[in-house]
Amino acid sequence: MFGMGWTELLLIGIVALIVVGPKDLPVLFRNMGQFVGKARGMAREFSRAMEDAADQSGMKDATDALRGLSNPKKFGLDKVKDAADFTKWEPGSNTAKLAEDRAEAAKKIHAASAEKATKRREAEAAAQADKTAQDAAKAAAKATGPGASQADATPDAGAAAPQADTAGDSKA
């Protein structure tokens, strides 16, 4: 509040209690509150009147212009906008050549990634087919009875596992 601590406010309250008395103290505080409220209202009204006068005289526009000139961020953004102006772009410039090179490289990357994705999907489908075949062989082995061995029922099981591993390792 005005640079006063709680101890100072307590001291002022005790002195007011002794001088004014406990009966008239609430009336005093109410009158002081009304006075402070009126003073704040007048200060607010004065501040608004000064701002309105500055707006009418054009001072606010001049202040905003000066702040814009002294603001390095705004100044930098204006330079970036000037540099990115496409009306100054020349089709045969180095920038156009670089853009074409980048577009060609992007197409190559897209084609290579599509090819690798297709190979990966094919490998996953083959691995899934091998797994399905193994599951079917296991089911057939169980159905034939306990006398048949699992190796006899699935002759391709040993060959199918390395293919699945190599398909999973080619993630380049």
N, C-alpha and C positions, 0 to 999 in steps of 0.2 A: 504494500500500500504506500505510502509516501516515504519509504525507507525506514519505517518504524517497525520494531519487532513486537512480539506478543507481550513482552514485559513492559514496554512503554505504553501499549494500549491498556494493559491492566492497571498501571499506575494512574493513567488519565481517568479510567473508570472509577477507581477508588476515590480520587480527588473530587470528581463530579458527584459521586454519591454523598460525600461528606458536605460539599458546598451547597448542592441543590437540595439534597434530602431524598429519601426513598420514595416519597409521595409524588414529587414533581419530576422525577428522573425519566419515567416513560414518556411524558409529554415533551421533555427536552430532546430525547432521542428521536421522537417522531418529527419534531420541527427541524432537527438537524438533517434527517433523512430527506425531508421534503426540499430543504434548501440545496442539498447536494444533488438531488434529482433535477431541480430547476437549473442549477449551474451546468450539469452535464447536457441537458437539453439545449441550453443556449449555446454551448460550445459546439454541439453537433450542428445546430442551425447555422452558426457562423461558418463552420467548415464547409457545409453544403453551399452556402452563398458564395464563398470564395471559389469553390470548384466550378459553380455555374458561371461566374464572371470570367474565369479562365477559359472555359469552353466557348463562351460567346466571343471572346477577344481573339480566339485562334491560338492561344498559348498552348493548349493541350496538343494541337497538331504539331506545333513547332517542337514541343518537348518529345513527342513520339518520334519525330524525324531525327532529332539529335540522339535519342537513345538507339535508334536503328543504325545510325552511322557509327556509334561507338560500340555496337554489339558485334564482336568478331564472328559469332556463329552465323548471324544473318548475312554479314558481308561474305563469308565463305560460301554460303548456300547460293547467293547470287552468282558468284563466280562459277560454281558447279553447274548451275542452270545455263549460263552462257556457254560453258564448254560442251554441254550435252545438247546444244541446239542443233536439230536435224536439218534445218534449212541451210546450214553451212556445209552439209555433208556432200562429198564428191564421190560419185560411183566408182571411179577408177583409182581411188586413193589406196594407200597401204592399209587403212582400216578396213576397207571393203575386201581386200585380198585376205586379210587375217580372218574376217568373218566367214568368208567362203571356206578357208582352210579348216576353221573350227567346225563349221557345219558338216564338212566332209568327214572329219575325224569323228564327230558325233554319230554320223550314219554308220561308220565302220564299227564303232564301239557297240552300237545298238544291234547291228547284224551279228557280231561275234557273241554278244550276250544272249541273243535269241537262239543262236546255234547251240551254245553250251546248255541253255535251258532245255532245248529239245533233246539233246543227248542225255541229260540228267533224267528227264522224264522217261525216256526209253529205258534207261538202266534201272530206274525204280520199278517200271512196269515189268521188266524181266525178272527182277528180284522178287517182286510180288508173285509172279507166275511160278517161279521156282519154289517159293514158300508154299503156295497153294498145292503144288505137285507133291511136296514133301508131306504136307498135312494129309493129303489124300492117300499117300502111300502108308503113312502111319495108321490111318483109319482102316486101310485094307489089311494091314498086318495084324491089327487088333481083331479084325473080323475073321481072319483065317484061323486064328487060334494061338495058343501059347507055344506051340512047337516050332513055329516059323520065327526066324531071327529077323531083326529089324534091318540088318544089312542086306539080306536077301530081298526084302520087300522094297527097298529104296536104293537101287543101284546108282542113281544120278545124284544122290544127296551129297556125296563128297565133292563132286565136280561143281555143284551149284553154289556152294558156300564161297569159294574164292571169287566167283564172278560178282557176287553181291558186295564183297569187300572192295574189289577194285572199282566198282561203280561208285561206292561211297567215298573213295579216296580221291577221285578226280574232280576236285572242287576249284580248280584253278580258274 
